[in-house]
Amino acid sequence: MPQGNEITMNKTMTVDVLSSIKGAKPSETINKLFEVIKNSDLSTAGSSGNNNQNAVSIEQLREDTVVHASALEKQLIVENFPQEKNGYLVVAKVIEA
Amino acid sequence: MQSQIKHIHQQLISKQISCVDLVQQRLDLLKQNSHGSVNALLDANALKQAQAVDTKIANGENIGLLEGIPFGVKDVFMLQGTFTTASSDFLKQYKSAYTASAIQKLIDAGAIPIVKENCDSFGHGSSNENSIFGPVNNAKDPSLVAGGSSGGSAVNVAKDYTAFSIGGDTGGSVRQPAGYNGVYGLKPTYGRISRYGLMAYASSTDCVGPLAKSVEDIRIVLNTISGKDVKDQTTYESAPIGEAGLADTGSVKTVGYFKNLLENDAMDASIKADFMATLEKLKAKGIEVKPLDFVDAEALISTYYILAMAETASNLSRLDGTNYGNRIEAENLIESYAVTRSENFSEESKRRIVGGNQVLSQGFSDAIYLKSLAVRDKLSADFEGFFNDVDIVLSPVTPGLPPKVGDGLKDPMAMYLSDAFTVGFSLGQLPTLTVPHGTATGIQITAAKTDDERVLQFAHLLEETL
């Protein structure tokens, strides 16, 4: 079982990297919630495993067609973009020089 | 309490008040923001819609029951062109591109949204103190918290600033503030109301829920916003609940309650005594009362929070400042994500996101996440068994009284434990109504899945009894 703020995946990954939150650390309060479940001897025998599934049948799926957004919706999506320069939407630098 | 909606409707059609004056009066009250319940006023559109209603009335046209009725919207629902902030720094400049299905149905029926309401950020909280707009003060005693996360909605209804409000309930976020502020709040059966346009917190328990001052108003609003929606594949068709049917209170012969949860050390003595007195009154009316064995409070809370954290960590991973939200630039993309999320999420939201990612990680998931899922399935099976024996389950809404403003965020564990009576019904996806009677923070009425009508029927019986 991993200890502290290190999570074992293919490589050891700290919770700040895992959550993409700079400086994030595990919480003692949350760890207490984990301990309750880890240490509990709750009987789960007889659980069907499907009481909370809300799947739909294929007949109930909506038509597989493209529905175009209204002009207002498109305008609002563009307005919500965080940064714009000279009419272009600016994204963060992805490829390092 | 009589129906506010019917009362206002009567005033409008008899021309005792114009719709413009009605809406303006409510906006004037909200503008003072006396209890911190307001994130944004929707005044321009609201007055325009009110004028249209007045024109119809002046022309002698009939208006529908909800036409011209002013209502509030928790600030996690999309309403096209309005700011939808989730009370967060992340989205404080975000404008909804579209409108949530439930809100659209109310607008189509002629109701007028007048305010986006304060709430805990992304629904993360039980006191409405986790908000960039500040805490919401309790409607009965402003030195106390309003409860959360739909605290602004509960206060606006309690203070008559809105005729009704639409909240969201993931683990008690409609029912608990309803109890703290003395109004009705319904978490319907999961899937009865479309979640399309409600910001996702924990998708497997998220529900849209009305808050109002009477059972009748809850019924009217519930009927309007229920139904199948192709944009939310968990929704199902449901028949409207008739007004006459609510008077049929004779169908409830047996009521159950969770004896072990009442014996928890955290239980307030007055709430416990008042709840037991309510059961005695029901017995005196000839209703059989049965104690039920349930999971203990700590295990219940842990199961709920583990699953809710896992789901919110996944849902909120979309917030990285790339396409919308408050982006903070850094030297590269990965660093920009990390700084943006660190600076824009509140401490409580970060606690839940980090916890959720821990839960879902290799090495943790079998021992914690999968075990919690199994416990949840067992709970659901238990509920099915309970409802073979009893018609209704009654419980307090909260184990304690509302805390003082400022105390809620100091002790996260105390805040989580305050949800002991609400989260079980969320995990079971059951219809549950808070009624503002019976104890200082109300009583919850729960029925079997999809039997929302029986919950409302029993609320009538409880009102007659108490």
Boltz contact constraints between the chains, C-beta under 6 A:
constraints:
  - contact:
      token1: [A, 2]
      token2: [B, 363]
      max_distance: 6.0
  - contact:
      token1: [A, 7]
      token2: [B, 361]
      max_distance: 6.0
  - contact:
      token1: [A, 8]
      token2: [B, 362]
      max_distance: 6.0
  - contact:
      token1: [A, 8]
      token2: [B, 363]
      max_distance: 6.0
  - contact:
      token1: [A, 9]
      token2: [B, 362]
      max_distance: 6.0
  - contact:
      token1: [A, 15]
      token2: [B, 354]
      max_distance: 6.0
  - contact:
      token1: [A, 18]
      token2: [B, 357]
      max_distance: 6.0
  - contact:
      token1: [A, 19]
      token2: [B, 353]
      max_distance: 6.0
  - contact:
      token1: [A, 19]
      token2: [B, 354]
      max_distance: 6.0
  - contact:
      token1: [A, 19]
      token2: [B, 357]
      max_distance: 6.0
  - contact:
      token1: [A, 20]
      token2: [B, 337]
      max_distance: 6.0
  - contact:
      token1: [A, 20]
      token2: [B, 338]
      max_distance: 6.0
  - contact:
      token1: [A, 20]
      token2: [B, 341]
      max_distance: 6.0
  - contact:
      token1: [A, 21]
      token2: [B, 341]
      max_distance: 6.0
  - contact:
      token1: [A, 21]
      token2: [B, 342]
      max_distance: 6.0
  - contact:
      token1: [A, 21]
      token2: [B, 350]
      max_distance: 6.0
  - contact:
      token1: [A, 22]
      token2: [B, 338]
      max_distance: 6.0
  - contact:
      token1: [A, 22]
      token2: [B, 339]
      max_distance: 6.0
  - contact:
      token1: [A, 22]
      token2: [B, 342]
      max_distance: 6.0
  - contact:
      token1: [A, 23]
      token2: [B, 342]
      max_distance: 6.0
  - contact:
      token1: [A, 24]
      token2: [B, 350]
      max_distance: 6.0
  - contact:
      token1: [A, 24]
      token2: [B, 354]
      max_distance: 6.0
  - contact:
      token1: [A, 27]
      token2: [B, 351]
      max_distance: 6.0
  - contact:
      token1: [A, 29]
      token2: [B, 412]
      max_distance: 6.0
  - contact:
      token1: [A, 29]
      token2: [B, 413]
      max_distance: 6.0
  - contact:
      token1: [A, 30]
      token2: [B, 355]
      max_distance: 6.0
  - contact:
      token1: [A, 33]
      token2: [B, 302]
      max_distance: 6.0
  - contact:
      token1: [A, 33]
      token2: [B, 305]
      max_distance: 6.0
  - contact:
      token1: [A, 34]
      token2: [B, 368]
      max_distance: 6.0
  - contact:
      token1: [A, 36]
      token2: [B, 298]
      max_distance: 6.0
  - contact:
      token1: [A, 36]
      token2: [B, 299]
      max_distance: 6.0
  - contact:
      token1: [A, 36]
      token2: [B, 302]
      max_distance: 6.0
  - contact:
      token1: [A, 37]
      token2: [B, 302]
      max_distance: 6.0
  - contact:
      token1: [A, 37]
      token2: [B, 368]
      max_distance: 6.0
  - contact:
      token1: [A, 37]
      token2: [B, 371]
      max_distance: 6.0
  - contact:
      token1: [A, 37]
      token2: [B, 372]
      max_distance: 6.0
  - contact:
      token1: [A, 38]
      token2: [B, 367]
      max_distance: 6.0
  - contact:
      token1: [A, 40]
      token2: [B, 299]
      max_distance: 6.0
  - contact:
      token1: [A, 42]
      token2: [B, 375]
      max_distance: 6.0
  - contact:
      token1: [A, 44]
      token2: [B, 374]
      max_distance: 6.0
  - contact:
      token1: [A, 44]
      token2: [B, 375]
      max_distance: 6.0
  - contact:
      token1: [A, 44]
      token2: [B, 378]
      max_distance: 6.0
  - contact:
      token1: [A, 47]
      token2: [B, 374]
      max_distance: 6.0
  - contact:
      token1: [A, 47]
      token2: [B, 377]
      max_distance: 6.0
  - contact:
      token1: [A, 47]
      token2: [B, 378]
      max_distance: 6.0
  - contact:
      token1: [A, 47]
      token2: [B, 381]
      max_distance: 6.0
  - contact:
      token1: [A, 49]
      token2: [B, 377]
      max_distance: 6.0
  - contact:
      token1: [A, 51]
      token2: [B, 377]
      max_distance: 6.0
  - contact:
      token1: [A, 51]
      token2: [B, 380]
      max_distance: 6.0
  - contact:
      token1: [A, 52]
      token2: [B, 380]
      max_distance: 6.0
  - contact:
      token1: [A, 54]
      token2: [B, 191]
      max_distance: 6.0
  - contact:
      token1: [A, 54]
      token2: [B, 234]
      max_distance: 6.0
  - contact:
      token1: [A, 56]
      token2: [B, 233]
      max_distance: 6.0
  - contact:
      token1: [A, 62]
      token2: [B, 230]
      max_distance: 6.0
  - contact:
      token1: [A, 73]
      token2: [B, 97]
      max_distance: 6.0
  - contact:
      token1: [A, 73]
      token2: [B, 98]
      max_distance: 6.0
  - contact:
      token1: [A, 76]
      token2: [B, 95]
      max_distance: 6.0
  - contact:
      token1: [A, 76]
      token2: [B, 97]
      max_distance: 6.0
  - contact:
      token1: [A, 77]
      token2: [B, 97]
      max_distance: 6.0
  - contact:
      token1: [A, 80]
      token2: [B, 94]
      max_distance: 6.0
  - contact:
      token1: [A, 80]
      token2: [B, 324]
      max_distance: 6.0
  - contact:
      token1: [A, 82]
      token2: [B, 321]
      max_distance: 6.0
  - contact:
      token1: [A, 82]
      token2: [B, 327]
      max_distance: 6.0
  - contact:
      token1: [A, 92]
      token2: [B, 333]
      max_distance: 6.0
  - contact:
      token1: [A, 92]
      token2: [B, 336]
      max_distance: 6.0
  - contact:
      token1: [A, 93]
      token2: [B, 332]
      max_distance: 6.0
  - contact:
      token1: [A, 94]
      token2: [B, 333]
      max_distance: 6.0
